Amino acid sequence: MTRAFSENARRAFATALLCTIWILLANRAGLPGWAGFAGCTAYFAAPRKGAGGLPVIFACVCSGMVYALASLRLGVALPGEAAALALTFLTTFLMCAGGKKALLVFVPGAFIGSFSTFAAGGDLAVIPALLLGILLGFACDSLGNRLCRN
């Protein structure tokens, strides 16, 4: 067994173990498990990992959730295709333009927060699930790193 495969297997084991625990706890807590996996994905997709990357990941995912919740609320108040198209344009523009700000530089994180909130139909249970999912990603990464140390 090569060292690279061995490290990969250890990281895979850490992720599989913690994700299994997550889905068990999420189901018992009434949280959408898939949203936790979306948060975990945001962590692993982010350009900066570890504790230092968490503020940007949280900020970006949360900004996407806020944009989606605002769009859902405004969509009820402003029905019609033209309003929906305008809201889509505005929120997409703001998420992308926000990437020029240091705290919002991880634009894919904003989209993960947004599409997850839309997928949940605005159910607020998506919020703790996504945020805990980011921590799940951090925990998977940390445990994987610990298992790979000699």
C-alpha positions as a Markdown table, in Angstrom:
| # | Residue | x | y | z |
|---|---|---|---|---|
| 1 | Met | 0.0 | 0.0 | 0.0 |
| 2 | Thr | 1.5 | 3.3 | -1.0 |
| 3 | Arg | 1.7 | 6.2 | 1.5 |
| 4 | Ala | -0.6 | 8.4 | -0.7 |
| 5 | Phe | -3.2 | 5.7 | -0.8 |
| 6 | Ser | -2.9 | 5.1 | 3.0 |
| 7 | Glu | -3.4 | 8.8 | 3.7 |
| 8 | Asn | -6.3 | 9.0 | 1.3 |
| 9 | Ala | -7.9 | 6.0 | 3.1 |
| 10 | Arg | -7.4 | 7.6 | 6.5 |
| 11 | Arg | -9.0 | 10.9 | 5.3 |
| 12 | Ala | -11.8 | 8.9 | 3.7 |
| 13 | Phe | -12.4 | 7.0 | 6.9 |
| 14 | Ala | -12.5 | 10.2 | 9.0 |
| 15 | Thr | -15.0 | 11.8 | 6.6 |
| 16 | Ala | -17.2 | 8.7 | 6.4 |
| 17 | Leu | -17.3 | 8.3 | 10.1 |
| 18 | Leu | -18.1 | 11.9 | 10.9 |
| 19 | Cys | -20.7 | 12.2 | 8.1 |
| 20 | Thr | -22.4 | 9.0 | 9.4 |
| 21 | Ile | -22.6 | 10.5 | 12.9 |
| 22 | Trp | -23.8 | 13.8 | 11.4 |
| 23 | Ile | -26.7 | 12.1 | 9.5 |
| 24 | Leu | -27.7 | 10.2 | 12.6 |
| 25 | Leu | -27.8 | 13.4 | 14.8 |
| 26 | Ala | -29.4 | 15.5 | 12.1 |
| 27 | Asn | -32.2 | 13.0 | 11.7 |
| 28 | Arg | -32.8 | 12.9 | 15.5 |
| 29 | Ala | -32.7 | 16.7 | 15.7 |
| 30 | Gly | -35.1 | 17.1 | 12.7 |
| 31 | Leu | -32.5 | 18.9 | 10.6 |
| 32 | Pro | -32.2 | 18.3 | 6.9 |
| 33 | Gly | -29.1 | 16.1 | 6.6 |
| 34 | Trp | -28.5 | 17.0 | 3.0 |
| 35 | Ala | -28.1 | 20.7 | 4.0 |
| 36 | Gly | -25.3 | 19.7 | 6.4 |
| 37 | Phe | -23.6 | 18.0 | 3.5 |
| 38 | Ala | -24.0 | 21.2 | 1.5 |
| 39 | Gly | -22.2 | 23.1 | 4.3 |
| 40 | Cys | -19.5 | 20.4 | 4.5 |
| 41 | Thr | -19.1 | 20.8 | 0.7 |
| 42 | Ala | -18.7 | 24.5 | 1.1 |
| 43 | Tyr | -15.9 | 23.9 | 3.6 |
| 44 | Phe | -14.0 | 21.6 | 1.3 |
| 45 | Ala | -14.6 | 23.8 | -1.8 |
| 46 | Ala | -13.3 | 26.9 | 0.0 |
| 47 | Pro | -9.9 | 28.2 | -1.1 |
| 48 | Arg | -8.7 | 28.4 | 2.6 |
| 49 | Lys | -9.2 | 25.5 | 5.0 |
| 50 | Gly | -8.7 | 25.3 | 8.7 |
| 51 | Ala | -9.9 | 27.6 | 11.5 |
| 52 | Gly | -8.5 | 30.6 | 9.6 |
| 53 | Gly | -10.8 | 30.0 | 6.6 |
| 54 | Leu | -14.0 | 29.6 | 8.7 |
| 55 | Pro | -15.0 | 33.3 | 8.9 |
| 56 | Val | -15.0 | 33.7 | 5.1 |
| 57 | Ile | -16.9 | 30.4 | 4.7 |
| 58 | Phe | -19.5 | 31.3 | 7.3 |
| 59 | Ala | -19.9 | 34.8 | 5.9 |
| 60 | Cys | -20.3 | 33.7 | 2.3 |
| 61 | Val | -22.8 | 30.8 | 3.1 |
| 62 | Cys | -24.8 | 33.1 | 5.4 |
| 63 | Ser | -24.9 | 35.9 | 2.8 |
| 64 | Gly | -26.4 | 33.4 | 0.3 |
| 65 | Met | -29.0 | 32.3 | 2.8 |
| 66 | Val | -29.9 | 35.9 | 3.4 |
| 67 | Tyr | -30.3 | 36.6 | -0.3 |
| 68 | Ala | -32.4 | 33.6 | -0.8 |
| 69 | Leu | -34.7 | 34.3 | 2.2 |
| 70 | Ala | -35.1 | 37.9 | 1.0 |
| 71 | Ser | -35.9 | 36.7 | -2.5 |
| 72 | Leu | -38.5 | 34.2 | -1.2 |
| 73 | Arg | -40.2 | 36.9 | 1.0 |
| 74 | Leu | -40.1 | 39.5 | -1.8 |
| 75 | Gly | -41.3 | 36.9 | -4.3 |
| 76 | Val | -44.5 | 36.5 | -2.3 |
| 77 | Ala | -45.0 | 40.3 | -2.0 |
| 78 | Leu | -44.2 | 40.9 | -5.7 |
| 79 | Pro | -45.7 | 38.0 | -7.6 |
| 80 | Gly | -45.2 | 37.5 | -11.3 |
| 81 | Glu | -42.5 | 36.4 | -13.7 |
| 82 | Ala | -41.0 | 39.8 | -14.1 |
| 83 | Ala | -40.5 | 40.2 | -10.4 |
| 84 | Ala | -39.0 | 36.8 | -10.1 |
| 85 | Leu | -36.6 | 37.6 | -13.0 |
| 86 | Ala | -35.6 | 40.9 | -11.4 |
| 87 | Leu | -35.0 | 39.3 | -8.1 |
| 88 | Thr | -32.9 | 36.6 | -9.7 |
| 89 | Phe | -30.8 | 39.2 | -11.5 |
| 90 | Leu | -30.4 | 41.3 | -8.4 |
| 91 | Thr | -29.4 | 38.6 | -6.0 |
| 92 | Thr | -27.1 | 36.9 | -8.5 |
| 93 | Phe | -25.4 | 40.3 | -9.2 |
| 94 | Leu | -25.0 | 41.1 | -5.5 |
| 95 | Met | -23.6 | 37.7 | -4.7 |
| 96 | Cys | -21.0 | 37.9 | -7.5 |
| 97 | Ala | -20.2 | 41.6 | -6.9 |
| 98 | Gly | -19.8 | 40.9 | -3.2 |
| 99 | Gly | -16.8 | 38.7 | -4.1 |
| 100 | Lys | -14.7 | 41.9 | -4.3 |
| 101 | Lys | -15.0 | 42.2 | -0.5 |
| 102 | Ala | -12.4 | 40.1 | 1.4 |
| 103 | Leu | -15.0 | 38.6 | 3.7 |
| 104 | Leu | -17.2 | 37.6 | 0.7 |
| 105 | Val | -14.5 | 36.4 | -1.7 |
| 106 | Phe | -15.7 | 32.8 | -1.7 |
| 107 | Val | -18.6 | 33.4 | -4.1 |
| 108 | Pro | -19.4 | 29.6 | -4.5 |
| 109 | Gly | -20.1 | 29.6 | -0.8 |
| 110 | Ala | -22.8 | 32.3 | -1.3 |
| 111 | Phe | -24.4 | 30.2 | -4.0 |
| 112 | Ile | -24.3 | 27.1 | -1.8 |
| 113 | Gly | -26.1 | 29.0 | 0.9 |
| 114 | Ser | -28.6 | 30.4 | -1.5 |
| 115 | Phe | -29.5 | 27.3 | -3.5 |
| 116 | Ser | -29.7 | 25.3 | -0.2 |
| 117 | Thr | -32.2 | 27.8 | 1.2 |
| 118 | Phe | -34.2 | 27.7 | -2.0 |
| 119 | Ala | -34.1 | 23.9 | -2.0 |
| 120 | Ala | -35.5 | 23.9 | 1.5 |
| 121 | Gly | -38.3 | 26.2 | 0.4 |
| 122 | Gly | -37.2 | 28.8 | 3.0 |
| 123 | Asp | -37.6 | 26.4 | 5.9 |
| 124 | Leu | -35.4 | 27.9 | 8.6 |
| 125 | Ala | -34.1 | 24.5 | 9.7 |
| 126 | Val | -31.7 | 24.8 | 6.8 |
| 127 | Ile | -29.8 | 27.5 | 8.6 |
| 128 | Pro | -28.4 | 25.5 | 11.6 |
| 129 | Ala | -27.9 | 22.5 | 9.3 |
| 130 | Leu | -25.8 | 24.4 | 6.8 |
| 131 | Leu | -23.8 | 26.1 | 9.6 |
| 132 | Leu | -23.2 | 22.8 | 11.4 |
| 133 | Gly | -22.3 | 21.3 | 8.1 |
| 134 | Ile | -19.4 | 23.8 | 7.7 |
| 135 | Leu | -18.2 | 22.7 | 11.1 |
| 136 | Leu | -18.6 | 19.1 | 10.0 |
| 137 | Gly | -16.3 | 19.8 | 7.1 |
| 138 | Phe | -13.8 | 21.4 | 9.5 |
| 139 | Ala | -14.0 | 18.3 | 11.8 |
| 140 | Cys | -13.6 | 15.9 | 8.9 |
| 141 | Asp | -10.5 | 17.8 | 7.7 |
| 142 | Ser | -9.0 | 18.1 | 11.2 |
| 143 | Leu | -9.6 | 14.4 | 12.0 |
| 144 | Gly | -8.2 | 13.4 | 8.6 |
| 145 | Asn | -5.1 | 15.5 | 9.3 |
| 146 | Arg | -4.6 | 14.0 | 12.7 |
| 147 | Leu | -4.9 | 10.4 | 11.4 |
| 148 | Cys | -2.3 | 11.2 | 8.7 |
| 149 | Arg | 0.3 | 12.5 | 11.2 |
| 150 | Asn | 3.2 | 10.1 | 11.8 |
